[in-house]
């Protein structure tokens, strides 16, 4: 049996006079295993990891790491562990090799060992080809690999990873996961904080936190069993799925629900009758295998329901068959490098269209050309009939944009950001005041009105960014990884709003690394090496890669298989 690498006994930590970030936590973390640290935004995951590093000290209780007490022996702990913080902690203006050299100096790695250690880590992370590239020029997945390499310079006994998969595509996440799993075979203990519940499901054990309290500790399968017999797949749906999902979520006995391609996946409350899900003659309701995410949402009391006050307050757009977003041969070159080549598609009013692809594939470049932030080298883009080259101002007034990284003004308060963006979008007088009050009420901003935007929890930052993007009721909404890093409950809230807006005729262009979110899309364009390699509905893309070995592939399976197939064709 593995020994306890970390012992947490009655640990509490508070910041200021509010509720504690951690409240009487007791748990153990073993060596040679991956322990998932799971919980909603603000649950206390980062605080607990920083306590393990000795960078923070508990207000109460004791915490020992590798036998050392964090209060008295923090330096000895820091010499024996590897730590990868949530935000990219390396120097973006240094190359890959220069970052390795710097961290080798900081970690006291002897000169005689460096050549061999560097060679092993660069091979392990597949970064040998990129040693001279600036860290700031790396893709999200490559940045995470470099961060992992720096954390492993002096092979630690315990590796602490704070959300290493955030903003990383499915292929890079699988590669990171395999690397970390290989480390556990050498006896290294790993703590992996995550917002991706498929990652949590693959951990040996998990610690599930919510509002500073430990709700569950143990193997993921043990928690998943709590929803056995309560998960169903609704198929054979006639008409649009989104209104049906909203209706089902508001029915008695329905706890949670998500769209899954042409089907809907539902979690019911204990004792709920299955016939509550029946809808029309052709609809079929069949049991589905439970997932860790189902049990997680169940433990937290269920999802946010199917009602979107934001959508209810939005006027219905007409002309359902109109193409609102159009890409015609869009191409963008940076010097000799072609970031996007001949991208072509149309998006109808009231459609969700997904741009998927690995980090660095060209999807963000395509996205930015279509919302007027990048001028294409060739081709054209149109929004609501306006050409983005000639009618830039008119096109931008018809769209709302939510950036991948928090792009509002951090030093302005919540109220000041709302007022500023209302002005940017041309809202005036009483109409402007009414819109600000409306989104303040919908997103519960009143208690944060005077707080600086940069100090908000991540979920509230994302809500504020969405509110600023929709105040002027745009025809097209551009969402660049809108839920990256937020917890499943907040993600469901976002998609309730998105689904509701689409039913009012708003057109959505979205990028995401959450493959379960891709299932909400009506159609998807998969971008790889600057080109669109697949275009179709989620079910069509999954059907393309189905095989005798995997007759019912997931969206992640489809993503990886299509990218790998394209690589083989190009080789």
C-alpha positions as CSV (number, residue, x, y, z in Angstrom):
1,X,0.0,0.0,0.0
2,X,1.3,3.5,-0.9
3,X,2.4,5.8,1.9
4,X,0.8,9.1,2.6
5,X,2.8,11.9,0.9
6,X,0.5,14.6,2.2
7,X,-1.5,14.6,5.4
8,X,-4.1,17.3,5.9
9,X,-5.7,17.5,9.4
10,X,-8.4,20.1,10.3
11,X,-6.9,22.7,7.9
12,X,-8.6,26.1,7.6
13,X,-7.6,29.2,5.7
14,X,-9.3,32.6,5.4
15,X,-8.5,35.8,3.5
16,X,-10.1,38.8,5.1
17,X,-13.4,38.8,6.9
18,X,-15.5,36.7,4.4
19,X,-16.2,33.0,4.4
20,X,-13.0,30.8,4.8
21,X,-11.3,29.6,1.6
22,X,-10.9,26.3,3.3
23,X,-12.9,25.1,6.3
24,X,-11.7,22.2,8.5
25,X,-10.3,20.0,5.7
26,X,-8.9,16.6,6.5
27,X,-7.5,14.2,3.9
28,X,-4.5,12.2,2.8
29,X,-2.7,12.1,-0.6
30,X,-0.7,9.0,-1.5
31,X,2.5,8.5,-3.5
32,X,2.5,6.7,-6.9
33,X,-1.0,7.9,-7.6
34,X,-2.7,10.8,-9.4
35,X,-5.1,12.5,-6.9
36,X,-7.6,14.8,-8.6
37,X,-8.4,18.1,-6.8
38,X,-11.9,18.9,-8.1
39,X,-14.4,21.7,-7.4
40,X,-16.3,24.7,-8.7
41,X,-14.6,28.1,-9.2
42,X,-13.7,29.5,-5.8
43,X,-13.9,26.1,-4.1
44,X,-10.4,26.4,-2.5
45,X,-8.4,24.2,-4.9
46,X,-5.6,26.7,-5.5
47,X,-5.5,27.7,-1.9
48,X,-5.0,24.0,-0.9
49,X,-2.2,23.5,-3.4
50,X,-0.4,26.7,-2.2
51,X,-0.7,25.4,1.3
52,X,1.0,22.2,0.2
53,X,3.9,24.1,-1.3
54,X,4.5,26.1,1.9
55,X,3.8,29.4,0.1
56,X,0.8,29.9,2.4
57,X,0.4,28.8,6.0
58,X,-2.9,27.4,7.5
59,X,-4.8,29.5,10.0
60,X,-5.7,26.3,11.9
61,X,-4.8,22.6,11.7
62,X,-1.7,20.9,10.4
63,X,-0.4,20.0,7.0
64,X,2.6,17.7,6.4
65,X,4.2,17.1,3.0
66,X,6.7,14.2,2.7
67,X,6.9,14.1,6.4
68,X,7.8,17.9,6.7
69,X,5.5,20.4,8.5
70,X,4.6,23.3,6.3
71,X,4.9,25.8,9.1
72,X,8.5,24.9,10.2
73,X,10.0,23.2,7.2
74,X,8.7,24.9,4.1
75,X,12.2,25.2,2.5
76,X,12.7,21.4,2.7
77,X,9.3,20.8,1.1
78,X,10.0,23.2,-1.7
79,X,13.3,21.4,-2.4
80,X,11.5,18.0,-2.7
81,X,8.4,19.0,-4.8
82,X,7.6,20.2,-8.3
83,X,5.0,22.9,-8.7
84,X,3.2,24.1,-11.8
85,X,1.0,27.2,-11.1
86,X,-2.4,27.8,-12.7
87,X,-1.2,30.7,-14.8
88,X,1.8,30.2,-17.1
89,X,4.6,31.0,-14.7
90,X,7.6,31.1,-17.1
91,X,9.3,34.0,-18.9
92,X,7.6,34.6,-22.2
93,X,10.5,36.7,-23.5
94,X,12.9,33.9,-22.9
95,X,13.3,30.9,-25.2
96,X,12.5,27.3,-24.2
97,X,16.1,26.6,-23.5
98,X,16.7,29.9,-21.6
99,X,13.7,29.1,-19.4
100,X,15.2,25.6,-18.7
101,X,18.6,27.2,-17.9
102,X,17.0,29.7,-15.6
103,X,15.0,27.2,-13.7
104,X,18.0,24.8,-13.5
105,X,19.9,27.7,-11.7
106,X,16.9,28.4,-9.4
107,X,16.6,24.7,-8.5
108,X,20.4,24.2,-8.0
109,X,20.8,21.5,-10.7
110,X,24.5,20.8,-11.0
111,X,26.1,21.7,-14.3
112,X,27.4,18.2,-14.9
113,X,23.9,16.8,-14.8
114,X,22.2,19.4,-17.0
115,X,22.9,18.1,-20.5
116,X,21.4,14.7,-19.7
117,X,18.4,16.1,-17.8
118,X,17.6,18.6,-20.5
119,X,17.8,15.9,-23.2
120,X,15.5,13.6,-21.2
121,X,12.9,16.3,-20.5
122,X,12.9,17.7,-24.1
123,X,12.4,14.2,-25.4
124,X,9.7,13.5,-22.8
125,X,7.8,16.6,-23.7
126,X,8.6,16.6,-27.4
127,X,10.0,20.1,-27.3
128,X,13.5,19.3,-28.8
129,X,12.5,21.1,-32.1
130,X,11.5,24.2,-30.3
131,X,14.4,25.0,-27.9
132,X,15.1,28.4,-29.5
133,X,11.4,29.5,-29.7
134,X,10.3,32.2,-27.3
135,X,8.0,30.8,-24.6
136,X,5.4,33.5,-25.5
137,X,5.2,32.2,-29.0
138,X,4.3,28.6,-27.9
139,X,0.8,27.2,-28.2
140,X,-1.2,26.6,-25.1
141,X,-0.3,22.9,-25.0
142,X,3.4,23.5,-25.6
143,X,3.5,26.1,-22.8
144,X,2.0,23.5,-20.4
145,X,4.7,21.0,-21.5
146,X,7.4,23.5,-20.9
147,X,6.0,24.3,-17.5
148,X,5.9,20.6,-16.7
149,X,9.6,20.2,-17.9
150,X,10.7,23.0,-15.6
151,X,8.8,21.5,-12.6
152,X,10.6,18.2,-13.2
153,X,14.2,19.5,-13.5
154,X,15.1,17.9,-10.2
155,X,12.9,14.9,-10.2
156,X,10.4,15.6,-7.4
157,X,8.8,13.1,-5.1
158,X,5.5,15.1,-5.3
159,X,4.3,17.0,-8.3
160,X,1.6,19.7,-7.8
161,X,-0.3,20.7,-11.0
162,X,-2.8,23.6,-10.7
163,X,-5.3,23.1,-13.6
164,X,-2.7,22.1,-16.2
165,X,-5.3,21.3,-18.8
166,X,-7.1,24.7,-18.9
167,X,-7.1,26.1,-22.5
168,X,-5.4,23.1,-23.9
169,X,-6.8,21.1,-26.8
170,X,-7.8,17.4,-26.3
171,X,-4.7,16.0,-28.1
172,X,-2.3,18.0,-25.9
173,X,-4.4,17.1,-22.8
174,X,-4.1,13.4,-23.6
175,X,-0.3,13.8,-24.1
176,X,0.1,15.7,-20.8
177,X,-2.0,13.0,-19.0
178,X,0.1,10.2,-20.4
179,X,3.3,12.0,-19.4
180,X,2.1,12.5,-15.8
181,X,0.8,8.9,-15.6
182,X,4.2,7.6,-16.6
183,X,5.7,9.6,-13.7
184,X,3.5,7.8,-11.1
185,X,5.0,4.4,-12.2
186,X,8.3,5.8,-10.8
187,X,6.5,6.3,-7.4
188,X,6.0,10.1,-7.8
189,X,2.8,11.4,-6.2
190,X,0.8,13.8,-8.4
191,X,-2.0,16.2,-7.4
192,X,-3.9,17.3,-10.5
193,X,-6.3,20.2,-10.0
194,X,-8.9,20.3,-12.8
195,X,-12.0,21.7,-14.1
196,X,-12.3,18.9,-16.7
197,X,-14.3,16.1,-15.0
198,X,-13.2,13.5,-17.6
199,X,-9.7,14.1,-16.2
200,X,-11.0,13.7,-12.6
201,X,-12.7,10.4,-13.7
202,X,-9.3,9.0,-14.7
203,X,-7.6,9.9,-11.4
204,X,-6.9,7.2,-8.8
205,X,-8.7,9.2,-6.2
206,X,-10.3,12.6,-5.9
207,X,-10.8,15.3,-3.3
208,X,-14.0,17.2,-4.2
209,X,-14.2,20.7,-2.7
210,X,-17.1,23.2,-2.7
211,X,-17.1,26.6,-0.9
212,X,-14.1,25.6,1.1
213,X,-15.5,22.3,2.4
214,X,-14.5,18.8,1.5
215,X,-17.6,17.0,0.2
216,X,-16.0,13.7,-0.9
217,X,-12.7,11.9,-0.9
218,X,-12.1,8.5,-2.6
219,X,-12.1,6.7,-6.0
220,X,-14.1,8.6,-8.7
221,X,-16.1,5.4,-9.4
222,X,-17.4,5.4,-5.8
223,X,-19.0,8.8,-6.3
224,X,-20.3,8.0,-9.8
225,X,-22.3,5.1,-8.3
226,X,-24.6,7.5,-6.5
227,X,-26.3,8.2,-9.8
228,X,-26.6,4.6,-11.0
229,X,-30.0,4.1,-12.7
230,X,-30.8,7.9,-12.8
231,X,-29.1,8.8,-16.1
232,X,-31.0,8.6,-19.4
233,X,-30.5,9.4,-23.1
234,X,-33.5,11.0,-24.9
235,X,-33.4,10.2,-28.7
236,X,-35.7,10.4,-31.7
237,X,-36.4,14.1,-31.0
238,X,-38.6,15.9,-33.5
239,X,-37.9,19.5,-34.0
240,X,-35.3,21.6,-32.1
241,X,-33.4,20.1,-29.2
242,X,-32.8,23.3,-27.3
243,X,-36.4,24.2,-26.4
244,X,-37.0,20.5,-25.3
245,X,-33.9,20.6,-23.1
246,X,-35.1,23.8,-21.4
247,X,-38.6,22.2,-20.9
248,X,-37.1,19.0,-19.4
249,X,-34.9,20.9,-17.0
250,X,-37.9,22.7,-15.5
251,X,-39.9,19.5,-15.0
252,X,-40.2,17.9,-11.5
253,X,-37.6,15.2,-10.8
254,X,-35.1,16.4,-13.5
255,X,-31.8,17.4,-11.9
256,X,-29.5,18.1,-14.8
257,X,-29.4,17.9,-18.6
258,X,-27.1,18.5,-21.5
259,X,-27.3,18.2,-25.3
260,X,-25.4,15.3,-26.8
261,X,-25.4,15.6,-30.6
262,X,-29.0,14.9,-31.7
263,X,-29.9,13.5,-28.3
264,X,-30.3,14.9,-24.8
265,X,-28.7,13.4,-21.7
266,X,-30.7,13.8,-18.5
267,X,-30.0,13.1,-14.8
268,X,-33.0,12.6,-12.6
269,X,-33.6,12.9,-8.9
270,X,-33.8,9.8,-6.8
271,X,-37.2,8.1,-7.2
272,X,-38.2,10.3,-10.2
273,X,-40.4,8.5,-12.7
274,X,-38.9,7.9,-16.2
275,X,-42.0,8.9,-18.0
276,X,-41.4,12.5,-17.0
277,X,-39.0,12.6,-19.9
278,X,-41.5,11.4,-22.6
279,X,-42.1,13.9,-25.3
280,X,-44.1,12.9,-28.4
281,X,-44.6,9.6,-30.2
282,X,-41.1,9.2,-31.7
283,X,-39.1,10.1,-28.6
284,X,-37.2,7.2,-26.9
285,X,-35.8,7.3,-23.4
286,X,-33.1,4.7,-22.6
287,X,-30.8,4.3,-19.6
288,X,-27.2,5.7,-20.1
289,X,-24.1,4.8,-18.2
290,X,-23.4,7.4,-15.5
291,X,-20.3,9.7,-15.6
292,X,-18.4,11.3,-12.9
293,X,-19.7,14.7,-14.0
294,X,-23.3,13.5,-13.4
295,X,-22.5,12.6,-9.9
296,X,-20.6,15.8,-9.3
297,X,-23.5,18.0,-10.4
298,X,-25.9,15.8,-8.3
299,X,-23.7,16.2,-5.2
300,X,-23.8,20.0,-5.7
301,X,-27.6,20.0,-5.9
302,X,-28.2,20.0,-9.6
303,X,-27.8,22.3,-12.5
304,X,-29.2,25.9,-12.9
305,X,-32.4,24.9,-14.7
306,X,-33.6,25.6,-18.2
307,X,-34.7,29.2,-17.9
308,X,-32.6,32.1,-19.3
309,X,-33.7,35.5,-18.1
310,X,-31.2,37.0,-20.6
311,X,-32.9,35.3,-23.5
312,X,-36.4,36.1,-22.2
313,X,-35.4,39.8,-22.3
314,X,-34.0,39.6,-25.8
315,X,-36.1,40.5,-28.8
316,X,-36.7,37.8,-31.4
317,X,-34.7,38.2,-34.7
318,X,-36.6,37.6,-37.9
319,X,-35.5,36.1,-41.3
320,X,-34.6,32.6,-40.1
321,X,-32.9,31.5,-43.3
322,X,-30.6,34.5,-43.6
323,X,-26.8,33.8,-43.5
324,X,-25.6,36.1,-40.7
325,X,-21.9,35.1,-40.7
326,X,-20.1,34.3,-44.0
327,X,-16.5,33.2,-44.6
328,X,-15.3,33.1,-48.3
329,X,-11.8,31.9,-48.8
330,X,-10.4,33.6,-45.7
331,X,-6.6,33.5,-45.6
332,X,-4.2,35.0,-43.2
333,X,-0.4,35.0,-43.6
334,X,2.2,36.3,-41.2
335,X,5.3,36.7,-43.3
336,X,6.1,33.2,-44.7
337,X,3.7,31.5,-42.2
338,X,0.1,30.8,-43.3
339,X,-2.1,30.7,-40.2
340,X,-5.4,30.2,-42.0
341,X,-5.9,29.1,-45.6
342,X,-9.1,29.3,-47.7
343,X,-11.6,29.0,-44.9
344,X,-15.1,28.9,-46.2
345,X,-18.5,28.4,-44.5
346,X,-21.9,30.1,-43.9
347,X,-23.7,30.3,-40.6
348,X,-27.5,30.8,-40.6
349,X,-29.5,32.9,-38.2
350,X,-30.2,31.0,-35.0
351,X,-27.4,28.5,-35.5
352,X,-24.5,27.6,-33.2
353,X,-21.4,27.0,-35.2
354,X,-18.2,25.6,-33.5
355,X,-14.6,26.2,-34.6
356,X,-12.5,23.4,-33.1
357,X,-8.9,22.5,-33.5
358,X,-5.6,21.9,-31.7
359,X,-3.7,24.8,-30.1
360,X,-2.0,26.8,-32.9
361,X,-4.2,25.2,-35.7
362,X,-5.5,28.6,-36.9
363,X,-9.0,28.7,-35.4
364,X,-8.4,31.8,-33.3
365,X,-7.0,33.5,-36.4
366,X,-10.1,32.6,-38.3
367,X,-12.3,33.8,-35.4
368,X,-10.5,37.1,-35.2
369,X,-10.8,37.8,-38.9
370,X,-14.5,37.2,-38.8
371,X,-15.1,39.6,-35.9
372,X,-12.9,42.3,-37.5
373,X,-9.9,42.1,-35.2
374,X,-7.6,40.8,-37.9
375,X,-7.5,41.9,-41.6
376,X,-7.4,38.9,-43.9
377,X,-4.6,38.6,-46.5
378,X,-7.1,37.2,-48.9
379,X,-10.8,36.3,-49.1
380,X,-13.7,38.0,-47.3
381,X,-15.8,37.8,-44.2
382,X,-19.3,39.2,-43.7
383,X,-21.5,39.8,-40.6
384,X,-25.2,40.6,-41.0
385,X,-24.5,41.4,-44.7
386,X,-21.7,43.9,-44.0
387,X,-18.2,43.3,-45.5
388,X,-15.6,43.3,-42.7
389,X,-13.1,45.1,-44.9
390,X,-15.2,47.9,-46.2
391,X,-17.9,48.2,-43.5
392,X,-16.0,47.4,-40.4
393,X,-17.8,49.8,-38.0
394,X,-21.3,48.7,-39.2
395,X,-20.4,45.0,-38.9
396,X,-18.9,45.4,-35.4
397,X,-22.1,47.1,-34.2
398,X,-24.1,44.0,-35.2
399,X,-21.9,41.6,-33.3
400,X,-20.9,40.9,-29.6
401,X,-17.5,39.6,-28.8
402,X,-16.2,37.7,-25.7
403,X,-12.5,37.2,-25.8
404,X,-10.6,34.0,-24.7
405,X,-8.8,35.9,-22.0
406,X,-10.5,38.3,-19.7
407,X,-10.5,41.5,-21.9
408,X,-12.4,44.0,-19.8
409,X,-10.8,46.8,-17.8
410,X,-9.5,45.2,-14.6
411,X,-9.0,48.5,-12.8
412,X,-12.6,49.6,-13.5
413,X,-15.4,48.4,-11.2
414,X,-18.1,46.1,-12.5
415,X,-20.5,49.0,-12.8
416,X,-18.0,51.1,-14.7
417,X,-17.3,48.3,-17.1
418,X,-21.0,47.9,-17.9
419,X,-21.4,51.7,-18.4
420,X,-18.3,51.9,-20.6
421,X,-19.3,49.0,-22.9
422,X,-22.9,50.3,-23.1
423,X,-21.4,53.6,-24.4
424,X,-19.0,51.7,-26.8
425,X,-22.0,50.0,-28.4
426,X,-23.9,53.2,-28.8
427,X,-26.6,52.8,-26.0
428,X,-27.8,56.2,-24.7
429,X,-30.1,57.8,-22.2
430,X,-32.8,55.8,-20.5
431,X,-32.3,52.8,-22.8
432,X,-28.7,52.6,-21.7
433,X,-29.7,52.8,-18.0
434,X,-32.4,50.1,-18.5
435,X,-29.9,47.7,-20.2
436,X,-27.3,48.1,-17.5
437,X,-30.0,47.5,-14.8
438,X,-31.3,44.5,-16.7
439,X,-27.9,42.7,-17.0
440,X,-27.1,43.7,-13.4
441,X,-30.2,41.9,-12.2
442,X,-29.8,38.9,-14.5
443,X,-26.2,38.2,-13.5
444,X,-26.6,39.3,-9.8
445,X,-23.9,42.0,-10.2
446,X,-25.4,44.4,-7.5
447,X,-23.2,43.0,-4.7
448,X,-20.1,43.3,-6.9
449,X,-21.0,46.7,-8.5
450,X,-18.1,48.6,-6.9
451,X,-15.5,45.8,-7.0
452,X,-12.6,46.0,-9.4
453,X,-13.2,43.6,-12.3
454,X,-9.7,42.0,-11.9
455,X,-10.6,40.9,-8.4
456,X,-13.7,39.0,-9.3
457,X,-13.7,35.2,-9.1
458,X,-13.2,33.6,-12.6
459,X,-16.9,32.6,-13.0
460,X,-18.1,36.2,-12.3
461,X,-15.4,37.6,-14.7
462,X,-16.9,35.4,-17.4
463,X,-20.4,36.5,-16.6
464,X,-19.4,40.2,-16.7
465,X,-17.7,39.6,-20.1
466,X,-20.8,38.0,-21.5
467,X,-23.0,40.7,-20.1
468,X,-20.9,43.4,-21.8
469,X,-21.0,41.5,-25.1
470,X,-24.8,41.2,-25.2
471,X,-26.2,44.5,-23.9
472,X,-26.8,45.9,-27.4
473,X,-28.6,42.7,-28.5
474,X,-26.2,41.7,-31.3
475,X,-27.3,39.6,-34.3
476,X,-24.1,37.6,-34.0
477,X,-22.2,36.6,-30.8
478,X,-18.6,35.6,-31.0
479,X,-17.5,33.5,-28.0
480,X,-13.8,32.5,-27.9
481,X,-13.5,29.7,-25.3
482,X,-16.1,31.4,-23.1
483,X,-16.1,28.8,-20.3
484,X,-12.4,27.9,-20.2
485,X,-11.4,27.1,-16.6
486,X,-14.9,27.5,-15.0
487,X,-16.7,24.7,-13.2
488,X,-19.5,22.6,-14.7
489,X,-22.3,24.4,-13.0
490,X,-21.2,27.8,-14.4
491,X,-20.7,26.2,-17.8
492,X,-24.3,24.9,-17.7
493,X,-25.5,28.4,-16.8
494,X,-23.6,29.9,-19.8
495,X,-25.1,27.3,-22.2
496,X,-28.6,27.9,-20.8
497,X,-28.1,31.6,-21.9
498,X,-26.6,30.6,-25.2
499,X,-29.3,28.1,-26.1
500,X,-32.0,30.6,-25.1
501,X,-30.4,33.4,-27.2
502,X,-30.1,31.1,-30.3
503,X,-33.9,30.3,-30.0
504,X,-34.4,34.1,-30.3
505,X,-32.5,34.1,-33.5
506,X,-29.0,35.1,-32.3
507,X,-26.2,33.5,-34.3
508,X,-23.3,32.0,-32.3
509,X,-19.8,31.4,-33.4
510,X,-17.9,29.6,-30.6
511,X,-14.5,28.0,-30.0
512,X,-14.0,25.5,-27.2
513,X,-11.7,22.8,-25.9
514,X,-14.6,21.1,-24.0
515,X,-15.7,18.4,-26.3
516,X,-19.0,18.0,-24.5
517,X,-19.7,21.7,-25.3
518,X,-19.0,21.0,-28.9
519,X,-22.1,18.7,-28.8
520,X,-24.3,21.8,-28.4
521,X,-23.2,23.0,-31.9
522,X,-25.4,22.6,-34.9
523,X,-22.3,22.3,-37.1
524,X,-18.6,22.3,-36.5
525,X,-15.6,23.2,-38.6
526,X,-12.4,21.3,-37.5
527,X,-9.3,23.4,-38.2
528,X,-5.9,21.9,-38.5
529,X,-2.7,23.4,-39.8
530,X,-4.6,26.4,-41.1
531,X,-7.2,24.4,-43.1
532,X,-10.7,23.1,-42.5
533,X,-10.3,19.4,-42.5
534,X,-13.9,18.5,-41.5
535,X,-17.3,20.2,-41.6
536,X,-20.6,18.8,-40.3
537,X,-22.8,18.2,-37.3
538,X,-21.3,16.6,-34.1
539,X,-23.1,13.3,-35.0
540,X,-21.8,13.4,-38.6
541,X,-18.2,13.9,-37.4
542,X,-18.5,11.1,-34.9
543,X,-20.0,8.8,-37.6
544,X,-17.0,9.4,-39.8
545,X,-14.6,7.8,-37.3
546,X,-16.9,5.0,-35.9
547,X,-15.3,1.6,-36.3
548,X,-15.8,-2.0,-35.2
549,X,-13.5,-1.3,-32.3
550,X,-15.2,1.9,-31.3
551,X,-18.8,1.9,-32.7
552,X,-20.0,4.8,-30.5
553,X,-17.1,7.3,-30.4
554,X,-17.2,10.4,-28.3
555,X,-16.6,13.9,-29.7
556,X,-13.1,13.8,-28.3
557,X,-12.5,10.5,-30.1
558,X,-13.7,12.1,-33.3
559,X,-11.5,15.2,-32.8
560,X,-8.4,13.2,-32.3
561,X,-9.1,10.6,-35.0
562,X,-9.8,13.3,-37.7
563,X,-6.7,15.3,-36.8
564,X,-4.5,12.2,-36.8
565,X,-6.0,11.1,-40.1
566,X,-5.2,14.5,-41.6
567,X,-1.6,14.2,-40.4
568,X,-1.2,10.8,-42.1
569,X,-2.6,12.1,-45.4
570,X,-0.2,15.0,-45.3
571,X,2.8,12.8,-44.4
